[in-house]
């Protein structure tokens, strides 16, 4: 089926293509086009299902009303839900979102940024992988508007929206301690990533504050590309310690958490009787799991709203010295059966 063009509308109404373009771009009043003509143009465009060519429009106006979103892993429920919130918030302001998943690889992020720039996106929301500092610096130097989410690079001044990971992890570990757990393990991932490092630091802080030993043998750090066999190996090592076996685990991501809970069940370890569990991110599955899982819920809707709002401000602010925003949000600790006796 032939796509309706500006020329098709112009010919049917007996007006110029330029007039049709002005009306559909909201400039009818500015160019003193009568209300009657504007109404006819809009009605016919709607009737013919006219869709503007965003690339051509972008070349003319320098704006495509499109945001590039680069997240770590679209298959991860946390990032999937966060992407949905960003898309919803962007749509409420008339913007579309183009998604990419970097798989926590800096080279992937570099190629995706270049691709999206060629597609004329107006700005970026990025969950930057380890090693992508140079790409972020280049974006900053090119004055391309962007907002970092979930993590940031302290040495690069930039807009960012994150949560207080240290405080959240500390709270989760303190909860386990208050419920009588003394040999608390931590299974985490992505060493060197600021948010993951902060979560591990929060775990250690809670132990130190409670005068409990920080036993490095109880800390398992997995690569980003971990599979269930890696989590199983870590849990087997933790639960086979001869002296003072673990009695609780803090999972610092929901991906590790889901795999870890599955492994505990496969090993016939009861939650919370044998091993209490707290996990980052409040998945729907955690609410209906048996037992239900205590979770550190991140404010996805707030992250989405703040990141889009800050980006829109950055894209419209014409001043040479743009104000930078660092938003640190609080998490919500949701206590369920997996962590209480």
C-alpha positions as a LaTeX table, in Angstrom:
\begin{tabular}{lrrr}
\hline
Residue & $x$ (\AA) & $y$ (\AA) & $z$ (\AA) \\
\hline
Unk1 & 0.00 & 0.00 & 0.00 \\
Unk2 & 1.36 & 3.40 & $-1.02$ \\
Unk3 & 2.23 & 5.63 & 1.92 \\
Unk4 & 0.37 & 8.93 & 2.00 \\
Unk5 & 2.61 & 11.93 & 1.33 \\
Unk6 & 2.28 & 15.67 & 1.89 \\
Unk7 & 1.83 & 16.00 & $-1.86$ \\
Unk8 & $-1.19$ & 13.63 & $-1.80$ \\
Unk9 & $-2.93$ & 15.83 & 0.77 \\
Unk10 & $-2.01$ & 19.02 & $-1.07$ \\
Unk11 & $-3.36$ & 17.75 & $-4.43$ \\
Unk12 & $-6.70$ & 16.61 & $-2.97$ \\
Unk13 & $-7.25$ & 19.97 & $-1.29$ \\
Unk14 & $-5.85$ & 22.08 & $-4.11$ \\
Unk15 & $-3.29$ & 23.80 & $-1.90$ \\
Unk16 & 0.51 & 23.87 & $-1.83$ \\
Unk17 & 2.67 & 21.20 & $-0.25$ \\
Unk18 & 4.32 & 23.92 & 1.84 \\
Unk19 & 0.96 & 24.96 & 3.29 \\
Unk20 & 0.18 & 21.37 & 4.28 \\
Unk21 & 3.62 & 21.03 & 5.90 \\
Unk22 & 3.16 & 24.23 & 7.90 \\
Unk23 & $-0.24$ & 23.13 & 9.20 \\
Unk24 & 0.89 & 19.63 & 10.20 \\
Unk25 & 3.96 & 21.06 & 11.94 \\
Unk26 & 1.78 & 23.34 & 14.06 \\
Unk27 & 2.76 & 26.58 & 12.30 \\
Unk28 & $-0.60$ & 27.38 & 10.70 \\
Unk29 & $-1.43$ & 30.28 & 12.99 \\
Unk30 & 2.10 & 31.66 & 12.76 \\
Unk31 & 1.74 & 31.90 & 8.96 \\
Unk32 & $-1.87$ & 33.17 & 9.17 \\
Unk33 & $-3.45$ & 30.15 & 7.52 \\
Unk34 & $-7.21$ & 30.22 & 8.08 \\
Unk35 & $-8.76$ & 27.98 & 10.71 \\
Unk36 & $-11.00$ & 26.43 & 8.04 \\
Unk37 & $-8.06$ & 25.39 & 5.85 \\
Unk38 & $-6.12$ & 24.09 & 8.86 \\
Unk39 & $-9.10$ & 21.97 & 9.88 \\
Unk40 & $-9.47$ & 20.52 & 6.37 \\
Unk41 & $-5.76$ & 19.64 & 6.18 \\
Unk42 & $-5.76$ & 17.92 & 9.58 \\
Unk43 & $-8.98$ & 16.00 & 8.87 \\
Unk44 & $-7.73$ & 14.72 & 5.51 \\
Unk45 & $-4.35$ & 13.79 & 7.00 \\
Unk46 & $-6.17$ & 11.78 & 9.66 \\
Unk47 & $-8.49$ & 10.19 & 7.11 \\
Unk48 & $-5.58$ & 9.16 & 4.86 \\
Unk49 & $-3.59$ & 7.93 & 7.91 \\
Unk50 & $-0.70$ & 10.25 & 7.09 \\
Unk51 & 2.51 & 9.42 & 9.00 \\
Unk52 & 5.37 & 11.94 & 8.85 \\
Unk53 & 8.81 & 10.78 & 7.78 \\
Unk54 & 10.68 & 11.27 & 11.05 \\
Unk55 & 14.13 & 11.11 & 9.47 \\
Unk56 & 13.25 & 13.73 & 6.85 \\
Unk57 & 11.59 & 15.84 & 9.52 \\
Unk58 & 14.68 & 15.55 & 11.68 \\
Unk59 & 16.90 & 16.72 & 8.85 \\
Unk60 & 14.67 & 19.78 & 8.39 \\
Unk61 & 14.15 & 20.70 & 12.02 \\
Unk62 & 17.13 & 19.09 & 13.77 \\
Unk63 & 14.67 & 17.30 & 16.04 \\
Unk64 & 13.07 & 13.85 & 15.74 \\
Unk65 & 11.28 & 13.57 & 19.10 \\
Unk66 & 13.17 & 10.32 & 19.62 \\
Unk67 & 15.21 & 9.24 & 22.65 \\
Unk68 & 17.92 & 6.60 & 22.50 \\
Unk69 & 17.79 & 4.22 & 25.49 \\
Unk70 & 20.76 & 1.92 & 26.13 \\
Unk71 & 20.28 & $-0.50$ & 29.00 \\
Unk72 & 22.44 & $-3.33$ & 30.30 \\
Unk73 & 20.25 & $-6.35$ & 29.59 \\
Unk74 & 16.74 & $-6.23$ & 28.12 \\
Unk75 & 16.20 & $-9.85$ & 29.26 \\
Unk76 & 16.69 & $-8.81$ & 32.89 \\
Unk77 & 13.23 & $-8.12$ & 34.41 \\
Unk78 & 14.57 & $-5.05$ & 36.22 \\
Unk79 & 15.76 & $-3.39$ & 33.01 \\
Unk80 & 12.70 & $-4.55$ & 31.08 \\
Unk81 & 10.38 & $-2.86$ & 33.59 \\
Unk82 & 12.58 & 0.23 & 33.80 \\
Unk83 & 12.56 & 0.53 & 30.00 \\
Unk84 & 8.77 & 0.35 & 30.01 \\
Unk85 & 8.53 & 3.16 & 32.59 \\
Unk86 & 10.90 & 5.35 & 30.56 \\
Unk87 & 8.95 & 4.64 & 27.37 \\
Unk88 & 5.65 & 5.50 & 29.09 \\
Unk89 & 6.99 & 8.76 & 30.49 \\
Unk90 & 8.60 & 9.75 & 27.18 \\
Unk91 & 5.34 & 9.06 & 25.31 \\
Unk92 & 3.46 & 11.39 & 27.65 \\
Unk93 & 5.72 & 14.17 & 26.35 \\
Unk94 & 5.37 & 13.19 & 22.70 \\
Unk95 & 8.66 & 11.28 & 22.41 \\
Unk96 & 9.42 & 7.82 & 21.09 \\
Unk97 & 12.12 & 5.54 & 22.52 \\
Unk98 & 14.60 & 3.42 & 20.59 \\
Unk99 & 15.89 & 0.53 & 22.74 \\
Unk100 & 19.32 & $-1.10$ & 22.74 \\
Unk101 & 20.83 & $-3.68$ & 25.11 \\
Unk102 & 24.60 & $-3.47$ & 25.65 \\
Unk103 & 24.98 & $-6.78$ & 27.52 \\
Unk104 & 27.33 & $-4.80$ & 29.80 \\
Unk105 & 29.91 & $-4.54$ & 27.01 \\
Unk106 & 31.53 & $-1.17$ & 26.35 \\
Unk107 & 32.13 & $-2.01$ & 22.68 \\
Unk108 & 28.43 & $-2.76$ & 22.20 \\
Unk109 & 27.49 & 0.53 & 23.86 \\
Unk110 & 29.93 & 2.42 & 21.61 \\
Unk111 & 28.42 & 0.96 & 18.43 \\
Unk112 & 24.88 & 1.55 & 19.69 \\
Unk113 & 25.57 & 5.19 & 20.53 \\
Unk114 & 27.03 & 5.73 & 17.05 \\
Unk115 & 24.07 & 3.99 & 15.40 \\
Unk116 & 21.50 & 5.99 & 17.33 \\
Unk117 & 23.31 & 9.25 & 16.61 \\
Unk118 & 23.09 & 8.45 & 12.89 \\
Unk119 & 19.37 & 7.91 & 13.42 \\
Unk120 & 19.11 & 11.49 & 14.66 \\
Unk121 & 17.97 & 10.80 & 18.23 \\
Unk122 & 17.56 & 13.98 & 20.26 \\
Unk123 & 19.21 & 12.63 & 23.39 \\
Unk124 & 20.23 & 9.54 & 25.35 \\
Unk125 & 19.31 & 7.73 & 28.54 \\
Unk126 & 22.10 & 5.25 & 29.27 \\
Unk127 & 22.92 & 2.56 & 31.80 \\
Unk128 & 26.66 & 2.67 & 31.07 \\
Unk129 & 28.69 & $-0.56$ & 31.14 \\
Unk130 & 32.13 & $-0.83$ & 32.72 \\
Unk131 & 34.81 & 0.62 & 30.48 \\
Unk132 & 32.49 & 3.00 & 28.61 \\
Unk133 & 33.93 & 6.15 & 30.17 \\
Unk134 & 35.41 & 7.33 & 26.87 \\
Unk135 & 32.07 & 7.06 & 25.06 \\
Unk136 & 30.39 & 9.09 & 27.81 \\
Unk137 & 33.15 & 11.71 & 27.66 \\
Unk138 & 32.71 & 11.95 & 23.89 \\
Unk139 & 28.97 & 12.47 & 24.29 \\
Unk140 & 29.67 & 15.18 & 26.84 \\
Unk141 & 32.27 & 16.88 & 24.61 \\
Unk142 & 29.88 & 16.80 & 21.64 \\
Unk143 & 27.26 & 18.50 & 23.84 \\
Unk144 & 24.80 & 15.68 & 23.16 \\
Unk145 & 22.14 & 15.67 & 25.91 \\
Unk146 & 22.23 & 12.49 & 28.02 \\
Unk147 & 21.26 & 11.11 & 31.41 \\
Unk148 & 22.94 & 8.14 & 33.11 \\
Unk149 & 20.73 & 5.74 & 35.06 \\
Unk150 & 21.37 & 2.92 & 37.55 \\
Unk151 & 25.07 & 3.82 & 37.71 \\
Unk152 & 27.43 & 6.64 & 36.80 \\
Unk153 & 31.14 & 7.51 & 36.67 \\
Unk154 & 32.14 & 9.76 & 39.61 \\
Unk155 & 34.99 & 11.31 & 37.62 \\
Unk156 & 32.63 & 12.49 & 34.85 \\
Unk157 & 30.25 & 15.33 & 35.68 \\
Unk158 & 26.91 & 14.34 & 34.20 \\
Unk159 & 23.18 & 14.13 & 34.73 \\
Unk160 & 22.32 & 10.89 & 36.53 \\
Unk161 & 19.46 & 9.14 & 38.33 \\
Unk162 & 20.44 & 6.38 & 40.75 \\
Unk163 & 19.37 & 4.82 & 44.03 \\
Unk164 & 21.25 & 4.78 & 47.34 \\
Unk165 & 22.70 & 1.32 & 46.81 \\
Unk166 & 24.94 & 1.32 & 49.89 \\
Unk167 & 22.09 & 2.25 & 52.22 \\
Unk168 & 19.72 & $-0.26$ & 50.60 \\
Unk169 & 22.17 & $-3.14$ & 50.85 \\
Unk170 & 23.05 & $-2.20$ & 54.41 \\
Unk171 & 19.36 & $-2.20$ & 55.36 \\
Unk172 & 18.82 & $-5.64$ & 53.84 \\
Unk173 & 21.80 & $-7.10$ & 55.69 \\
Unk174 & 20.82 & $-5.43$ & 58.98 \\
Unk175 & 17.38 & $-7.01$ & 58.66 \\
Unk176 & 18.95 & $-10.48$ & 58.41 \\
Unk177 & 21.15 & $-9.76$ & 61.44 \\
Unk178 & 18.17 & $-8.60$ & 63.52 \\
Unk179 & 16.46 & $-11.87$ & 62.65 \\
Unk180 & 19.28 & $-13.84$ & 64.25 \\
Unk181 & 21.44 & $-14.56$ & 61.20 \\
Unk182 & 25.19 & $-14.43$ & 61.83 \\
Unk183 & 26.80 & $-16.16$ & 58.82 \\
Unk184 & 25.41 & $-14.05$ & 56.01 \\
Unk185 & 26.75 & $-14.62$ & 52.50 \\
Unk186 & 26.62 & $-12.18$ & 49.60 \\
Unk187 & 26.39 & $-13.25$ & 45.97 \\
Unk188 & 27.02 & $-10.35$ & 43.63 \\
Unk189 & 28.26 & $-9.57$ & 40.13 \\
Unk190 & 29.98 & $-6.97$ & 37.91 \\
Unk191 & 33.04 & $-6.08$ & 40.05 \\
Unk192 & 34.15 & $-2.51$ & 39.41 \\
Unk193 & 30.63 & $-1.32$ & 38.58 \\
Unk194 & 29.80 & 1.51 & 40.98 \\
Unk195 & 26.32 & 0.31 & 41.92 \\
Unk196 & 27.50 & $-3.26$ & 42.54 \\
Unk197 & 30.51 & $-2.07$ & 44.54 \\
Unk198 & 28.21 & 0.10 & 46.68 \\
Unk199 & 25.92 & $-2.87$ & 47.35 \\
Unk200 & 28.87 & $-4.97$ & 48.48 \\
Unk201 & 30.11 & $-2.09$ & 50.64 \\
Unk202 & 26.65 & $-1.81$ & 52.25 \\
Unk203 & 26.70 & $-5.52$ & 53.09 \\
Unk204 & 30.13 & $-5.18$ & 54.69 \\
Unk205 & 29.14 & $-2.05$ & 56.60 \\
Unk206 & 26.14 & $-3.76$ & 58.18 \\
Unk207 & 28.31 & $-6.65$ & 59.36 \\
Unk208 & 30.98 & $-4.32$ & 60.73 \\
Unk209 & 28.41 & $-2.15$ & 62.53 \\
Unk210 & 27.03 & $-5.31$ & 64.18 \\
Unk211 & 30.54 & $-6.43$ & 65.21 \\
Unk212 & 30.32 & $-9.45$ & 62.91 \\
Unk213 & 33.29 & $-10.67$ & 60.90 \\
Unk214 & 33.47 & $-9.77$ & 57.23 \\
Unk215 & 34.51 & $-13.19$ & 55.92 \\
Unk216 & 35.70 & $-12.93$ & 52.32 \\
Unk217 & 34.92 & $-16.65$ & 51.92 \\
Unk218 & 31.23 & $-15.74$ & 52.19 \\
Unk219 & 31.41 & $-13.30$ & 49.27 \\
Unk220 & 30.94 & $-14.71$ & 45.78 \\
Unk221 & 31.45 & $-12.37$ & 42.83 \\
Unk222 & 30.14 & $-13.63$ & 39.50 \\
Unk223 & 30.76 & $-12.27$ & 35.98 \\
Unk224 & 27.92 & $-10.40$ & 34.26 \\
Unk225 & 27.36 & $-13.29$ & 31.84 \\
Unk226 & 26.79 & $-15.80$ & 34.65 \\
Unk227 & 24.55 & $-18.81$ & 34.18 \\
Unk228 & 22.73 & $-20.95$ & 36.70 \\
Unk229 & 25.67 & $-23.39$ & 36.88 \\
Unk230 & 27.86 & $-20.53$ & 38.14 \\
Unk231 & 25.32 & $-19.65$ & 40.83 \\
Unk232 & 24.96 & $-23.33$ & 41.77 \\
Unk233 & 28.70 & $-23.68$ & 42.17 \\
Unk234 & 28.82 & $-20.59$ & 44.39 \\
Unk235 & 25.97 & $-21.80$ & 46.62 \\
Unk236 & 27.43 & $-25.32$ & 46.90 \\
Unk237 & 30.71 & $-23.81$ & 48.09 \\
Unk238 & 28.91 & $-21.60$ & 50.60 \\
Unk239 & 26.71 & $-24.37$ & 52.00 \\
Unk240 & 29.46 & $-26.99$ & 52.23 \\
Unk241 & 31.70 & $-25.05$ & 54.58 \\
Unk242 & 32.66 & $-27.35$ & 57.44 \\
Unk243 & 32.50 & $-24.75$ & 60.19 \\
Unk244 & 29.72 & $-22.25$ & 60.74 \\
Unk245 & 27.71 & $-22.89$ & 57.60 \\
Unk246 & 25.91 & $-19.89$ & 56.16 \\
Unk247 & 22.42 & $-19.13$ & 57.42 \\
Unk248 & 21.47 & $-16.33$ & 55.00 \\
Unk249 & 22.26 & $-14.91$ & 51.54 \\
Unk250 & 21.98 & $-11.39$ & 50.15 \\
Unk251 & 21.55 & $-11.46$ & 46.36 \\
Unk252 & 22.54 & $-8.10$ & 44.85 \\
Unk253 & 20.55 & $-8.51$ & 41.61 \\
Unk254 & 17.24 & $-10.14$ & 40.79 \\
Unk255 & 18.88 & $-12.23$ & 38.07 \\
Unk256 & 21.25 & $-13.77$ & 40.61 \\
Unk257 & 18.37 & $-13.96$ & 43.10 \\
Unk258 & 16.06 & $-15.98$ & 40.87 \\
Unk259 & 18.83 & $-18.40$ & 39.95 \\
Unk260 & 19.96 & $-18.61$ & 43.58 \\
Unk261 & 16.51 & $-19.44$ & 44.91 \\
Unk262 & 16.15 & $-22.13$ & 42.25 \\
Unk263 & 19.51 & $-23.61$ & 43.29 \\
Unk264 & 18.54 & $-23.63$ & 46.97 \\
Unk265 & 15.38 & $-25.59$ & 46.09 \\
Unk266 & 17.38 & $-28.04$ & 43.94 \\
Unk267 & 19.74 & $-28.60$ & 46.87 \\
Unk268 & 16.76 & $-29.31$ & 49.17 \\
Unk269 & 17.64 & $-26.33$ & 51.36 \\
Unk270 & 14.59 & $-24.78$ & 53.00 \\
Unk271 & 13.97 & $-21.04$ & 52.89 \\
Unk272 & 14.13 & $-19.49$ & 55.48 \\
Unk273 & 14.68 & $-22.43$ & 57.88 \\
Unk274 & 18.08 & $-23.40$ & 56.44 \\
Unk275 & 18.97 & $-20.24$ & 54.56 \\
Unk276 & 17.20 & $-16.88$ & 54.78 \\
Unk277 & 17.07 & $-14.81$ & 51.59 \\
Unk278 & 16.98 & $-11.11$ & 50.68 \\
Unk279 & 17.21 & $-9.99$ & 47.04 \\
Unk280 & 17.54 & $-6.69$ & 45.22 \\
Unk281 & 14.59 & $-5.76$ & 42.99 \\
Unk282 & 10.99 & $-6.69$ & 43.72 \\
Unk283 & 9.92 & $-9.02$ & 40.93 \\
Unk284 & 6.30 & $-10.07$ & 40.56 \\
Unk285 & 7.51 & $-13.65$ & 41.01 \\
Unk286 & 8.87 & $-12.80$ & 44.45 \\
Unk287 & 5.40 & $-11.87$ & 45.66 \\
Unk288 & 3.85 & $-15.23$ & 44.75 \\
Unk289 & 6.87 & $-17.44$ & 45.44 \\
Unk290 & 6.62 & $-20.02$ & 48.22 \\
Unk291 & 7.92 & $-18.68$ & 50.48 \\
Unk292 & 7.49 & $-15.11$ & 49.32 \\
Unk293 & 10.82 & $-13.30$ & 48.94 \\
Unk294 & 11.99 & $-10.29$ & 50.94 \\
Unk295 & 13.10 & $-7.69$ & 48.42 \\
Unk296 & 14.79 & $-4.32$ & 48.02 \\
Unk297 & 12.43 & $-2.56$ & 45.61 \\
Unk298 & 13.84 & 0.15 & 43.38 \\
Unk299 & 11.47 & 3.04 & 42.46 \\
Unk300 & 11.22 & 2.29 & 38.73 \\
Unk301 & 8.47 & 4.81 & 38.02 \\
Unk302 & 10.43 & 7.59 & 39.74 \\
Unk303 & 13.61 & 6.68 & 37.88 \\
Unk304 & 11.69 & 6.81 & 34.60 \\
Unk305 & 10.06 & 10.16 & 35.35 \\
Unk306 & 13.21 & 11.85 & 36.63 \\
Unk307 & 15.43 & 10.61 & 33.79 \\
Unk308 & 13.02 & 11.75 & 31.07 \\
Unk309 & 12.36 & 15.10 & 32.77 \\
Unk310 & 16.07 & 15.84 & 33.15 \\
Unk311 & 16.77 & 14.82 & 29.55 \\
Unk312 & 13.97 & 17.02 & 28.19 \\
Unk313 & 15.36 & 19.96 & 30.18 \\
Unk314 & 18.85 & 19.29 & 28.80 \\
Unk315 & 17.51 & 19.13 & 25.24 \\
Unk316 & 15.65 & 22.44 & 25.52 \\
Unk317 & 18.14 & 24.40 & 27.66 \\
Unk318 & 20.03 & 26.68 & 25.26 \\
Unk319 & 22.34 & 28.20 & 27.89 \\
Unk320 & 26.05 & 27.56 & 27.61 \\
Unk321 & 26.31 & 26.47 & 31.25 \\
Unk322 & 23.61 & 23.87 & 31.72 \\
Unk323 & 22.76 & 22.82 & 35.27 \\
Unk324 & 23.58 & 19.19 & 35.99 \\
Unk325 & 21.31 & 17.02 & 38.12 \\
Unk326 & 22.32 & 14.09 & 40.32 \\
Unk327 & 19.19 & 12.42 & 41.69 \\
Unk328 & 19.67 & 9.78 & 44.41 \\
Unk329 & 16.42 & 7.97 & 45.20 \\
Unk330 & 15.50 & 5.81 & 48.17 \\
Unk331 & 14.61 & 2.14 & 47.79 \\
Unk332 & 11.76 & 0.42 & 49.63 \\
Unk333 & 12.47 & $-2.60$ & 51.80 \\
Unk334 & 9.67 & $-5.17$ & 51.47 \\
Unk335 & 9.73 & $-7.81$ & 54.21 \\
Unk336 & 8.28 & $-11.21$ & 53.32 \\
Unk337 & 8.60 & $-14.77$ & 54.54 \\
Unk338 & 12.01 & $-15.65$ & 53.10 \\
Unk339 & 13.89 & $-13.71$ & 55.78 \\
Unk340 & 11.90 & $-14.10$ & 58.98 \\
Unk341 & 11.66 & $-17.02$ & 61.37 \\
\hline
\end{tabular}
